[in-house]
Amino acid sequence: MSSLKLDALDVEIMHSGRACLNLTSCIDWEDFPSYANAVLDVLNGNIEKRSDSVDVRIWEVTIEKEKFHLTFDDFPVMVSLEAITPRGDMLIVDFKSKLSKVSV
Protein backbone atom coordinates (compact mmCIF):
# COMPACT_ATOMS: atom_id res chain seq x y z
CA MET A 1 0.00 0.00 0.00
CA SER A 2 1.68 3.18 -1.17
CA SER A 3 -0.29 5.57 1.03
CA LEU A 4 -2.43 5.36 4.12
CA LYS A 5 -5.96 6.40 3.18
CA LEU A 6 -7.57 8.44 5.95
CA ASP A 7 -10.59 9.93 4.14
CA ALA A 8 -12.94 9.41 7.10
CA LEU A 9 -10.63 10.44 9.96
CA ASP A 10 -13.05 11.39 12.72
CA VAL A 11 -13.78 10.49 16.34
CA GLU A 12 -17.29 9.32 17.20
CA ILE A 13 -18.93 7.90 20.30
CA MET A 14 -20.35 4.42 19.77
CA HIS A 15 -23.63 3.15 21.27
CA SER A 16 -21.52 1.50 23.97
CA GLY A 17 -20.30 4.96 25.05
CA ARG A 18 -16.73 4.19 23.98
CA ALA A 19 -14.77 6.28 21.47
CA CYS A 20 -14.27 5.16 17.89
CA LEU A 21 -11.80 6.56 15.36
CA ASN A 22 -13.13 6.17 11.82
CA LEU A 23 -10.26 5.81 9.36
CA THR A 24 -11.41 5.08 5.81
CA SER A 25 -14.29 3.94 3.66
CA CYS A 26 -12.05 3.41 0.62
CA ILE A 27 -10.75 -0.12 1.08
CA ASP A 28 -12.38 -3.50 0.70
CA TRP A 29 -12.35 -6.76 2.66
CA GLU A 30 -9.29 -8.08 0.82
CA ASP A 31 -7.27 -4.90 1.43
CA PHE A 32 -7.98 -4.78 5.16
CA PRO A 33 -4.97 -6.85 6.35
CA SER A 34 -2.37 -4.66 4.62
CA TYR A 35 -4.24 -1.50 5.64
CA ALA A 36 -4.45 -2.68 9.27
CA ASN A 37 -0.73 -3.39 9.31
CA ALA A 38 0.02 0.09 7.91
CA VAL A 39 -2.12 1.73 10.61
CA LEU A 40 -0.47 -0.36 13.31
CA ASP A 41 2.98 0.54 11.97
CA VAL A 42 2.19 4.24 12.42
CA LEU A 43 0.72 3.70 15.90
CA ASN A 44 3.32 1.10 17.00
CA GLY A 45 0.63 -1.50 17.60
CA ASN A 46 0.43 -5.29 17.50
CA ILE A 47 -2.25 -7.74 16.40
CA GLU A 48 -3.34 -10.03 19.25
CA LYS A 49 -6.33 -11.86 17.78
CA ARG A 50 -8.16 -11.94 14.41
CA SER A 51 -11.81 -12.66 13.81
CA ASP A 52 -12.86 -12.63 10.15
CA SER A 53 -16.29 -13.29 8.67
CA VAL A 54 -17.82 -12.66 5.26
CA ASP A 55 -18.73 -9.01 5.90
CA VAL A 56 -16.91 -8.02 9.09
CA ARG A 57 -13.35 -8.27 10.37
CA ILE A 58 -12.65 -7.53 14.03
CA TRP A 59 -9.04 -7.67 15.10
CA GLU A 60 -7.99 -7.22 18.71
CA VAL A 61 -4.89 -5.03 18.75
CA THR A 62 -2.64 -3.57 21.43
CA ILE A 63 -1.37 0.00 21.17
CA GLU A 64 0.44 1.71 24.06
CA LYS A 65 -0.32 -1.30 26.29
CA GLU A 66 -4.06 -0.84 25.72
CA LYS A 67 -6.44 -3.16 23.82
CA PHE A 68 -8.58 -1.89 20.93
CA HIS A 69 -10.68 -3.39 18.15
CA LEU A 70 -9.51 -2.58 14.63
CA THR A 71 -12.55 -3.32 12.49
CA PHE A 72 -13.68 -3.56 8.90
CA ASP A 73 -17.43 -3.39 8.29
CA ASP A 74 -18.80 -4.07 4.82
CA PHE A 75 -22.08 -2.15 5.17
CA PRO A 76 -21.56 0.66 5.20
CA VAL A 77 -17.89 0.22 4.36
CA MET A 78 -15.74 1.61 7.16
CA VAL A 79 -12.48 0.80 8.89
CA SER A 80 -12.40 1.96 12.51
CA LEU A 81 -10.28 1.76 15.62
CA GLU A 82 -12.58 1.20 18.59
CA ALA A 83 -11.73 1.83 22.23
CA ILE A 84 -12.61 -0.86 24.76
CA THR A 85 -11.69 1.00 27.97
CA PRO A 86 -11.84 4.55 29.39
CA ARG A 87 -8.07 4.93 28.86
CA GLY A 88 -8.60 3.81 25.27
CA ASP A 89 -11.13 6.61 24.84
CA MET A 90 -8.44 9.14 25.74
CA LEU A 91 -5.83 7.53 23.50
CA ILE A 92 -8.18 7.60 20.48
CA VAL A 93 -7.88 11.41 20.37
CA ASP A 94 -4.07 11.13 20.43
CA PHE A 95 -4.16 8.56 17.64
CA LYS A 96 -6.26 10.89 15.48
CA SER A 97 -3.67 13.61 15.93
CA LYS A 98 -0.80 11.23 15.11
CA LEU A 99 -2.53 9.82 12.03
CA SER A 100 -3.51 13.26 10.75
CA LYS A 101 0.22 14.02 10.41
CA VAL A 102 0.76 11.04 8.10
CA SER A 103 1.18 11.97 4.43
CA VAL A 104 -1.53 10.54 2.21
MMTF fields as JSON, N, C-alpha, C and O atoms, coordinates in Angstrom:
{
  "mmtfVersion": "1.0.0",
  "mmtfProducer": "UNKNOWN",
  "numBonds": 415,
  "numAtoms": 416,
  "numGroups": 104,
  "numChains": 1,
  "numModels": 1,
  "chainsPerModel": [1],
  "groupsPerChain": [104],
  "chainIdList": ["A"],
  "bondAtomList": [4, 2, 8, 6, 12, 10, 16, 14, 20, 18, 24, 22, 28, 26, 32, 30, 36, 34, 40, 38, 44, 42, 48, 46, 52, 50, 56, 54, 60, 58, 64, 62, 68, 66, 72, 70, 76, 74, 80, 78, 84, 82, 88, 86, 92, 90, 96, 94, 100, 98, 104, 102, 108, 106, 112, 110, 116, 114, 120, 118, 124, 122, 128, 126, 132, 130, 136, 134, 140, 138, 144, 142, 148, 146, 152, 150, 156, 154, 160, 158, 164, 162, 168, 166, 172, 170, 176, 174, 180, 178, 184, 182, 188, 186, 192, 190, 196, 194, 200, 198, 204, 202, 208, 206, 212, 210, 216, 214, 220, 218, 224, 222, 228, 226, 232, 230, 236, 234, 240, 238, 244, 242, 248, 246, 252, 250, 256, 254, 260, 258, 264, 262, 268, 266, 272, 270, 276, 274, 280, 278, 284, 282, 288, 286, 292, 290, 296, 294, 300, 298, 304, 302, 308, 306, 312, 310, 316, 314, 320, 318, 324, 322, 328, 326, 332, 330, 336, 334, 340, 338, 344, 342, 348, 346, 352, 350, 356, 354, 360, 358, 364, 362, 368, 366, 372, 370, 376, 374, 380, 378, 384, 382, 388, 386, 392, 390, 396, 394, 400, 398, 404, 402, 408, 406, 412, 410],
  "bondOrderList": [1, 1, 1, 1, 1, 1, 1, 1, 1, 1, 1, 1, 1, 1, 1, 1, 1, 1, 1, 1, 1, 1, 1, 1, 1, 1, 1, 1, 1, 1, 1, 1, 1, 1, 1, 1, 1, 1, 1, 1, 1, 1, 1, 1, 1, 1, 1, 1, 1, 1, 1, 1, 1, 1, 1, 1, 1, 1, 1, 1, 1, 1, 1, 1, 1, 1, 1, 1, 1, 1, 1, 1, 1, 1, 1, 1, 1, 1, 1, 1, 1, 1, 1, 1, 1, 1, 1, 1, 1, 1, 1, 1, 1, 1, 1, 1, 1, 1, 1, 1, 1, 1, 1],
  "groupList": [{"groupName": "MET", "atomNameList": ["N", "CA", "C", "O"], "elementList": ["N", "C", "C", "O"], "formalChargeList": [0, 0, 0, 0], "bondAtomList": [1, 0, 2, 1, 3, 2], "bondOrderList": [1, 1, 2], "singleLetterCode": "M", "chemCompType": "L-PEPTIDE LINKING"}, {"groupName": "SER", "atomNameList": ["N", "CA", "C", "O"], "elementList": ["N", "C", "C", "O"], "formalChargeList": [0, 0, 0, 0], "bondAtomList": [1, 0, 2, 1, 3, 2], "bondOrderList": [1, 1, 2], "singleLetterCode": "S", "chemCompType": "L-PEPTIDE LINKING"}, {"groupName": "LEU", "atomNameList": ["N", "CA", "C", "O"], "elementList": ["N", "C", "C", "O"], "formalChargeList": [0, 0, 0, 0], "bondAtomList": [1, 0, 2, 1, 3, 2], "bondOrderList": [1, 1, 2], "singleLetterCode": "L", "chemCompType": "L-PEPTIDE LINKING"}, {"groupName": "LYS", "atomNameList": ["N", "CA", "C", "O"], "elementList": ["N", "C", "C", "O"], "formalChargeList": [0, 0, 0, 0], "bondAtomList": [1, 0, 2, 1, 3, 2], "bondOrderList": [1, 1, 2], "singleLetterCode": "K", "chemCompType": "L-PEPTIDE LINKING"}, {"groupName": "ASP", "atomNameList": ["N", "CA", "C", "O"], "elementList": ["N", "C", "C", "O"], "formalChargeList": [0, 0, 0, 0], "bondAtomList": [1, 0, 2, 1, 3, 2], "bondOrderList": [1, 1, 2], "singleLetterCode": "D", "chemCompType": "L-PEPTIDE LINKING"}, {"groupName": "ALA", "atomNameList": ["N", "CA", "C", "O"], "elementList": ["N", "C", "C", "O"], "formalChargeList": [0, 0, 0, 0], "bondAtomList": [1, 0, 2, 1, 3, 2], "bondOrderList": [1, 1, 2], "singleLetterCode": "A", "chemCompType": "L-PEPTIDE LINKING"}, {"groupName": "VAL", "atomNameList": ["N", "CA", "C", "O"], "elementList": ["N", "C", "C", "O"], "formalChargeList": [0, 0, 0, 0], "bondAtomList": [1, 0, 2, 1, 3, 2], "bondOrderList": [1, 1, 2], "singleLetterCode": "V", "chemCompType": "L-PEPTIDE LINKING"}, {"groupName": "GLU", "atomNameList": ["N", "CA", "C", "O"], "elementList": ["N", "C", "C", "O"], "formalChargeList": [0, 0, 0, 0], "bondAtomList": [1, 0, 2, 1, 3, 2], "bondOrderList": [1, 1, 2], "singleLetterCode": "E", "chemCompType": "L-PEPTIDE LINKING"}, {"groupName": "ILE", "atomNameList": ["N", "CA", "C", "O"], "elementList": ["N", "C", "C", "O"], "formalChargeList": [0, 0, 0, 0], "bondAtomList": [1, 0, 2, 1, 3, 2], "bondOrderList": [1, 1, 2], "singleLetterCode": "I", "chemCompType": "L-PEPTIDE LINKING"}, {"groupName": "HIS", "atomNameList": ["N", "CA", "C", "O"], "elementList": ["N", "C", "C", "O"], "formalChargeList": [0, 0, 0, 0], "bondAtomList": [1, 0, 2, 1, 3, 2], "bondOrderList": [1, 1, 2], "singleLetterCode": "H", "chemCompType": "L-PEPTIDE LINKING"}, {"groupName": "GLY", "atomNameList": ["N", "CA", "C", "O"], "elementList": ["N", "C", "C", "O"], "formalChargeList": [0, 0, 0, 0], "bondAtomList": [1, 0, 2, 1, 3, 2], "bondOrderList": [1, 1, 2], "singleLetterCode": "G", "chemCompType": "PEPTIDE LINKING"}, {"groupName": "ARG", "atomNameList": ["N", "CA", "C", "O"], "elementList": ["N", "C", "C", "O"], "formalChargeList": [0, 0, 0, 0], "bondAtomList": [1, 0, 2, 1, 3, 2], "bondOrderList": [1, 1, 2], "singleLetterCode": "R", "chemCompType": "L-PEPTIDE LINKING"}, {"groupName": "CYS", "atomNameList": ["N", "CA", "C", "O"], "elementList": ["N", "C", "C", "O"], "formalChargeList": [0, 0, 0, 0], "bondAtomList": [1, 0, 2, 1, 3, 2], "bondOrderList": [1, 1, 2], "singleLetterCode": "C", "chemCompType": "L-PEPTIDE LINKING"}, {"groupName": "ASN", "atomNameList": ["N", "CA", "C", "O"], "elementList": ["N", "C", "C", "O"], "formalChargeList": [0, 0, 0, 0], "bondAtomList": [1, 0, 2, 1, 3, 2], "bondOrderList": [1, 1, 2], "singleLetterCode": "N", "chemCompType": "L-PEPTIDE LINKING"}, {"groupName": "THR", "atomNameList": ["N", "CA", "C", "O"], "elementList": ["N", "C", "C", "O"], "formalChargeList": [0, 0, 0, 0], "bondAtomList": [1, 0, 2, 1, 3, 2], "bondOrderList": [1, 1, 2], "singleLetterCode": "T", "chemCompType": "L-PEPTIDE LINKING"}, {"groupName": "TRP", "atomNameList": ["N", "CA", "C", "O"], "elementList": ["N", "C", "C", "O"], "formalChargeList": [0, 0, 0, 0], "bondAtomList": [1, 0, 2, 1, 3, 2], "bondOrderList": [1, 1, 2], "singleLetterCode": "W", "chemCompType": "L-PEPTIDE LINKING"}, {"groupName": "PHE", "atomNameList": ["N", "CA", "C", "O"], "elementList": ["N", "C", "C", "O"], "formalChargeList": [0, 0, 0, 0], "bondAtomList": [1, 0, 2, 1, 3, 2], "bondOrderList": [1, 1, 2], "singleLetterCode": "F", "chemCompType": "L-PEPTIDE LINKING"}, {"groupName": "PRO", "atomNameList": ["N", "CA", "C", "O"], "elementList": ["N", "C", "C", "O"], "formalChargeList": [0, 0, 0, 0], "bondAtomList": [1, 0, 2, 1, 3, 2], "bondOrderList": [1, 1, 2], "singleLetterCode": "P", "chemCompType": "L-PEPTIDE LINKING"}, {"groupName": "TYR", "atomNameList": ["N", "CA", "C", "O"], "elementList": ["N", "C", "C", "O"], "formalChargeList": [0, 0, 0, 0], "bondAtomList": [1, 0, 2, 1, 3, 2], "bondOrderList": [1, 1, 2], "singleLetterCode": "Y", "chemCompType": "L-PEPTIDE LINKING"}],
  "groupTypeList": [0, 1, 1, 2, 3, 2, 4, 5, 2, 4, 6, 7, 8, 0, 9, 1, 10, 11, 5, 12, 2, 13, 2, 14, 1, 12, 8, 4, 15, 7, 4, 16, 17, 1, 18, 5, 13, 5, 6, 2, 4, 6, 2, 13, 10, 13, 8, 7, 3, 11, 1, 4, 1, 6, 4, 6, 11, 8, 15, 7, 6, 14, 8, 7, 3, 7, 3, 16, 9, 2, 14, 16, 4, 4, 16, 17, 6, 0, 6, 1, 2, 7, 5, 8, 14, 17, 11, 10, 4, 0, 2, 8, 6, 4, 16, 3, 1, 3, 2, 1, 3, 6, 1, 6],
  "groupIdList": [1, 2, 3, 4, 5, 6, 7, 8, 9, 10, 11, 12, 13, 14, 15, 16, 17, 18, 19, 20, 21, 22, 23, 24, 25, 26, 27, 28, 29, 30, 31, 32, 33, 34, 35, 36, 37, 38, 39, 40, 41, 42, 43, 44, 45, 46, 47, 48, 49, 50, 51, 52, 53, 54, 55, 56, 57, 58, 59, 60, 61, 62, 63, 64, 65, 66, 67, 68, 69, 70, 71, 72, 73, 74, 75, 76, 77, 78, 79, 80, 81, 82, 83, 84, 85, 86, 87, 88, 89, 90, 91, 92, 93, 94, 95, 96, 97, 98, 99, 100, 101, 102, 103, 104],
  "secStructList": [7, 7, 1, 7, 7, 7, 6, 6, 7, 3, 3, 3, 3, 7, 6, 6, 1, 7, 3, 3, 3, 3, 3, 3, 1, 1, 7, 7, 4, 4, 4, 2, 2, 2, 2, 2, 2, 2, 2, 2, 2, 2, 2, 6, 7, 3, 3, 3, 3, 3, 3, 3, 7, 1, 1, 3, 3, 3, 3, 3, 3, 3, 3, 6, 6, 3, 3, 3, 3, 3, 3, 3, 3, 3, 6, 6, 3, 3, 3, 3, 3, 3, 3, 7, 1, 2, 2, 2, 2, 2, 2, 2, 2, 2, 2, 2, 2, 2, 2, 2, 6, 1, 7, 7],
  "xCoordList": [0.854, 0.0, 0.898, 1.686, 0.786, 1.684, 1.34, 2.236, 0.086, -0.294, -1.373, -2.106, -1.448, -2.431, -3.661, -3.638, -4.722, -5.956, -6.636, -6.886, -6.928, -7.569, -8.709, -8.849, -9.521, -10.588, -11.709, -12.465, -11.828, -12.941, -12.452, -13.182, -11.247, -10.629, -11.503, -11.597, -12.135, -13.049, -13.316, -13.395, -13.453, -13.778, -15.287, -15.9, -15.868, -17.287, -17.442, -16.527, -18.59, -18.927, -19.89, -20.928, -19.527, -20.353, -21.536, -21.58, -22.482, -23.635, -23.199, -23.905, -22.044, -21.517, -21.011, -20.765, -20.854, -20.303, -18.804, -18.221, -18.175, -16.729, -16.44, -17.298, -15.201, -14.768, -14.37, -13.897, -14.574, -14.27, -13.597, -14.084, -12.484, -11.804, -12.048, -11.466, -12.91, -13.133, -11.9, -11.332, -11.486, -10.262, -10.519, -10.128, -11.176, -11.411, -12.621, -13.001, -13.215, -14.294, -13.864, -14.695, -12.568, -12.052, -11.262, -10.512, -11.408, -10.754, -11.803, -12.914, -11.433, -12.379, -11.866, -10.798, -12.631, -12.347, -10.953, -10.22, -10.583, -9.29, -8.127, -7.041, -8.334, -7.267, -7.083, -6.094, -8.027, -7.975, -6.685, -6.124, -6.184, -4.966, -3.77, -3.086, -3.513, -2.37, -2.632, -1.717, -3.877, -4.236, -4.072, -3.505, -4.564, -4.455, -2.995, -2.641, -2.156, -0.733, -0.109, 0.737, -0.51, 0.019, -0.391, 0.425, -1.649, -2.122, -1.34, -0.889, -1.185, -0.468, 1.006, 1.611, 1.59, 2.977, 3.098, 4.033, 2.164, 2.19, 1.98, 2.627, 1.077, 0.725, 1.524, 1.271, 2.491, 3.325, 2.483, 2.694, 1.524, 0.628, 0.915, 1.684, 0.283, 0.428, -0.933, -1.861, -1.038, -2.255, -2.195, -1.209, -3.255, -3.341, -4.23, -3.905, -5.358, -6.334, -7.088, -7.37, -7.42, -8.16, -9.458, -9.49, -10.517, -11.809, -12.352, -12.684, -12.437, -12.862, -14.109, -14.172, -15.108, -16.294, -16.487, -15.628, -17.576, -17.816, -17.892, -17.388, -18.51, -18.728, -18.097, -18.156, -17.495, -16.907, -15.576, -15.436, -14.605, -13.349, -13.152, -13.216, -12.914, -12.655, -11.346, -11.256, -10.348, -9.042, -8.777, -8.916, -8.396, -7.988, -6.523, -5.671, -6.248, -4.892, -4.484, -5.331, -3.182, -2.644, -1.808, -0.909, -2.117, -1.368, -1.145, -2.094, 0.092, 0.441, -0.101, -0.66, 0.078, -0.317, -1.814, -2.248, -2.604, -4.063, -4.691, -4.22, -5.749, -6.435, -7.493, -8.181, -7.6, -8.582, -9.1, -8.503, -10.207, -10.68, -10.404, -10.832, -9.693, -9.506, -10.459, -10.309, -11.444, -12.547, -12.727, -12.449, -13.199, -13.681, -15.132, -15.457, -16.004, -17.429, -17.79, -17.439, -18.488, -18.801, -20.023, -20.182, -20.896, -22.083, -22.48, -22.945, -22.312, -21.563, -20.068, -19.606, -19.328, -17.893, -17.22, -17.352, -16.491, -15.74, -14.701, -14.976, -13.507, -12.476, -12.377, -12.282, -12.4, -12.401, -11.502, -11.268, -11.009, -10.279, -11.181, -11.509, -11.581, -12.584, -11.974, -11.307, -12.204, -11.734, -12.578, -13.761, -11.939, -12.614, -12.692, -13.534, -11.815, -11.693, -11.708, -11.534, -11.913, -11.841, -10.48, -10.433, -9.392, -8.075, -7.979, -7.379, -8.569, -8.598, -9.327, -8.93, -10.4, -11.129, -10.194, -10.23, -9.362, -8.439, -7.361, -6.975, -6.881, -5.831, -6.332, -5.567, -7.606, -8.176, -7.933, -7.595, -8.1, -7.882, -6.415, -6.12, -5.502, -4.072, -3.761, -2.964, -4.399, -4.159, -4.645, -4.005, -5.767, -6.263, -5.229, -4.946, -4.677, -3.668, -2.431, -1.896, -1.985, -0.804, -1.049, -0.194, -2.219, -2.529, -2.749, -2.459, -3.257, -3.511, -2.203, -2.219, -1.091, 0.216, 0.865, 1.915, 0.229, 0.76, 0.443, -0.691, 1.42, 1.182, 0.331, 0.55, -0.647, -1.526, -1.368, -2.021],
  "yCoordList": [-1.165, 0.0, 1.226, 1.42, 2.047, 3.181, 4.327, 5.071, 4.499, 5.573, 5.075, 4.131, 5.732, 5.365, 6.247, 7.439, 5.652, 6.402, 6.714, 5.823, 7.994, 8.441, 9.401, 10.443, 9.047, 9.928, 10.155, 11.118, 9.294, 9.407, 9.719, 9.489, 10.233, 10.442, 11.331, 12.544, 10.674, 11.389, 10.536, 9.31, 11.188, 10.492, 10.559, 11.622, 9.411, 9.32, 8.555, 7.854, 8.694, 7.896, 6.798, 7.07, 5.56, 4.415, 4.274, 4.938, 3.414, 3.155, 2.652, 2.847, 2.008, 1.504, 2.629, 2.416, 3.841, 4.96, 5.106, 6.082, 4.153, 4.188, 4.998, 5.156, 5.508, 6.282, 5.373, 4.253, 5.883, 5.162, 6.142, 7.257, 5.735, 6.563, 5.961, 4.933, 6.607, 6.173, 6.53, 7.611, 5.609, 5.81, 5.983, 6.992, 5.002, 5.076, 4.265, 3.288, 4.702, 3.941, 3.535, 3.148, 3.625, 3.414, 2.127, 2.013, 1.166, -0.117, -1.22, -1.011, -2.392, -3.505, -4.601, -4.474, -5.662, -6.759, -7.323, -7.594, -7.499, -8.085, -7.178, -7.666, -5.859, -4.898, -4.635, -4.029, -5.087, -4.779, -5.227, -4.44, -6.442, -6.849, -5.919, -5.549, -5.543, -4.662, -3.265, -2.611, -2.809, -1.499, -1.513, -0.583, -2.559, -2.679, -2.655, -1.987, -3.371, -3.39, -2.009, -1.619, -1.268, 0.085, 1.011, 1.794, 0.923, 1.733, 1.373, 2.253, 0.085, -0.363, 0.013, 0.246, 0.075, 0.536, 1.986, 2.328, 2.833, 4.238, 4.385, 5.211, 3.582, 3.698, 2.765, 2.699, 2.042, 1.096, 0.062, -0.206, -0.515, -1.502, -2.916, -3.139, -3.869, -5.294, -5.962, -5.604, -6.935, -7.739, -8.856, -9.588, -8.98, -10.029, -11.178, -12.345, -10.849, -11.861, -11.371, -10.179, -12.294, -11.942, -12.734, -13.94, -12.021, -12.659, -12.133, -10.954, -13.015, -12.635, -13.405, -14.627, -12.662, -13.295, -12.733, -12.004, -13.054, -12.656, -11.141, -10.601, -10.45, -9.009, -8.137, -6.909, -8.766, -8.017, -8.651, -9.874, -7.801, -8.266, -7.474, -6.245, -8.173, -7.526, -8.102, -9.278, -7.244, -7.666, -6.983, -5.766, -7.78, -7.217, -6.808, -7.617, -5.559, -5.033, -4.372, -3.967, -4.27, -3.57, -2.402, -2.564, -1.218, -0.004, 0.704, 0.932, 1.049, 1.71, 0.937, 1.514, -0.381, -1.296, -1.308, -1.702, -0.874, -0.842, -1.63, -1.555, -2.382, -3.16, -2.318, -1.499, -2.547, -1.894, -2.93, -3.994, -2.617, -3.391, -2.575, -1.426, -3.165, -2.577, -3.337, -4.544, -2.635, -3.32, -2.89, -1.751, -3.834, -3.558, -3.992, -5.132, -3.083, -3.392, -3.16, -2.131, -4.115, -4.071, -3.219, -2.802, -2.951, -2.15, -1.296, -1.827, 0.006, 0.663, 0.418, 0.167, 0.49, 0.22, 1.249, 2.457, 0.732, 1.612, 0.792, -0.314, 1.352, 0.801, 1.739, 2.956, 1.166, 1.965, 1.336, 0.127, 2.191, 1.759, 2.075, 3.236, 1.037, 1.195, 0.992, -0.012, 1.943, 1.825, 0.791, 0.603, 0.134, -0.862, -0.387, -0.855, 0.541, 0.997, 2.529, 3.198, 3.084, 4.55, 5.121, 6.182, 4.451, 4.925, 4.903, 5.793, 3.888, 3.81, 4.99, 5.491, 5.434, 6.614, 7.817, 8.554, 8.008, 9.145, 8.991, 9.967, 7.771, 7.531, 7.731, 8.14, 7.447, 7.601, 9.011, 9.176, 10.021, 11.408, 11.622, 12.306, 11.036, 11.133, 10.447, 10.942, 9.307, 8.565, 9.366, 9.357, 10.054, 10.891, 11.952, 12.193, 12.572, 13.607, 13.019, 13.614, 11.865, 11.225, 10.825, 11.035, 10.248, 9.815, 10.998, 10.91, 12.098, 13.265, 13.857, 14.617, 13.531, 14.017, 13.123, 13.456, 11.979, 11.043, 11.55, 11.943, 11.546, 11.973, 10.939, 9.734, 11.433, 10.536, 10.794, 10.142],
  "zCoordList": [0.0, 0.0, 0.0, 0.926, -1.025, -1.172, -0.244, 0.152, 0.117, 1.032, 1.978, 1.682, 3.111, 4.118, 3.926, 4.232, 3.42, 3.177, 4.506, 5.318, 4.709, 5.946, 5.629, 6.271, 4.637, 4.145, 5.153, 5.024, 6.14, 7.095, 8.507, 9.471, 8.646, 9.96, 10.855, 10.67, 11.826, 12.717, 13.955, 13.869, 15.097, 16.341, 16.561, 16.453, 16.871, 17.2, 18.502, 18.935, 19.114, 20.296, 19.848, 19.244, 20.153, 19.77, 20.738, 21.773, 20.396, 21.266, 22.634, 23.624, 22.693, 23.967, 24.869, 26.057, 24.294, 25.047, 24.882, 25.353, 24.222, 23.976, 22.713, 21.845, 22.633, 21.472, 20.317, 20.512, 19.127, 17.891, 16.94, 16.748, 16.347, 15.359, 13.979, 13.632, 13.194, 11.82, 11.008, 11.167, 10.13, 9.36, 7.873, 7.287, 7.256, 5.815, 5.398, 6.044, 4.297, 3.66, 2.252, 1.431, 1.981, 0.618, 0.424, -0.546, 1.309, 1.077, 1.144, 1.63, 0.651, 0.7, 1.629, 2.227, 1.739, 2.662, 2.425, 3.376, 1.156, 0.816, 1.176, 1.488, 1.139, 1.433, 2.933, 3.344, 3.735, 5.162, 5.851, 6.613, 5.628, 6.35, 6.116, 7.07, 4.877, 4.625, 5.176, 5.677, 5.085, 5.64, 7.163, 7.736, 7.81, 9.267, 9.693, 10.665, 8.979, 9.308, 9.145, 9.95, 8.124, 7.914, 9.059, 9.547, 9.487, 10.613, 11.873, 12.606, 12.117, 13.31, 13.27, 14.316, 12.084, 11.967, 12.433, 13.157, 12.024, 12.422, 13.93, 14.574, 14.485, 15.902, 16.807, 18.01, 16.233, 16.999, 17.734, 18.916, 17.013, 17.603, 17.142, 16.207, 17.813, 17.5, 17.417, 18.142, 16.527, 16.405, 17.442, 17.521, 18.234, 19.248, 18.799, 19.022, 18.162, 17.776, 16.549, 16.426, 15.63, 14.412, 14.355, 14.6, 14.025, 13.808, 12.479, 12.357, 11.492, 10.146, 9.745, 9.875, 9.252, 8.674, 7.272, 6.776, 6.645, 5.262, 5.105, 4.12, 6.054, 5.897, 6.98, 6.904, 7.983, 9.09, 9.484, 9.504, 9.797, 10.372, 11.66, 11.654, 12.752, 14.035, 14.568, 14.921, 14.614, 15.104, 16.436, 16.564, 17.423, 18.706, 18.574, 18.207, 18.873, 18.752, 20.062, 20.857, 20.272, 21.431, 20.946, 20.121, 21.467, 21.169, 22.5, 23.251, 22.79, 24.057, 25.255, 26.187, 25.208, 26.288, 26.566, 27.648, 25.583, 25.723, 24.575, 23.441, 24.863, 23.824, 23.11, 23.72, 21.795, 20.931, 19.943, 19.78, 19.288, 18.145, 16.893, 16.786, 15.953, 14.632, 13.726, 13.538, 13.158, 12.489, 11.043, 10.667, 10.249, 8.896, 8.857, 9.191, 8.45, 8.293, 6.833, 6.256, 6.241, 4.817, 4.486, 3.339, 5.47, 5.171, 6.354, 7.363, 6.259, 5.196, 5.378, 6.491, 4.304, 4.362, 5.265, 5.069, 6.266, 7.161, 7.913, 8.377, 8.023, 8.89, 10.083, 9.922, 11.282, 12.509, 13.558, 13.568, 14.438, 15.619, 16.803, 17.049, 17.535, 18.593, 19.972, 20.224, 20.853, 22.232, 22.981, 22.698, 23.934, 24.762, 26.214, 26.981, 26.583, 27.973, 28.047, 27.029, 29.241, 29.391, 28.97, 28.347, 29.294, 28.861, 27.343, 26.739, 26.732, 25.274, 24.656, 23.605, 25.315, 24.836, 24.729, 23.744, 25.743, 25.745, 24.674, 24.03, 24.488, 23.495, 22.066, 21.193, 21.825, 20.48, 19.946, 18.774, 20.786, 20.37, 19.984, 19.004, 20.756, 20.434, 19.106, 18.31, 18.881, 17.636, 16.431, 15.379, 16.581, 15.482, 15.134, 13.961, 16.141, 15.926, 15.239, 14.304, 15.7, 15.114, 13.666, 12.806, 13.399, 12.027, 11.093, 9.9, 11.627, 10.755, 10.235, 9.267, 10.847, 10.413, 9.365, 8.817, 9.09, 8.098, 6.704, 6.431, 5.827, 4.428, 3.73, 3.858, 2.985, 2.215, 0.74, -0.074]
}
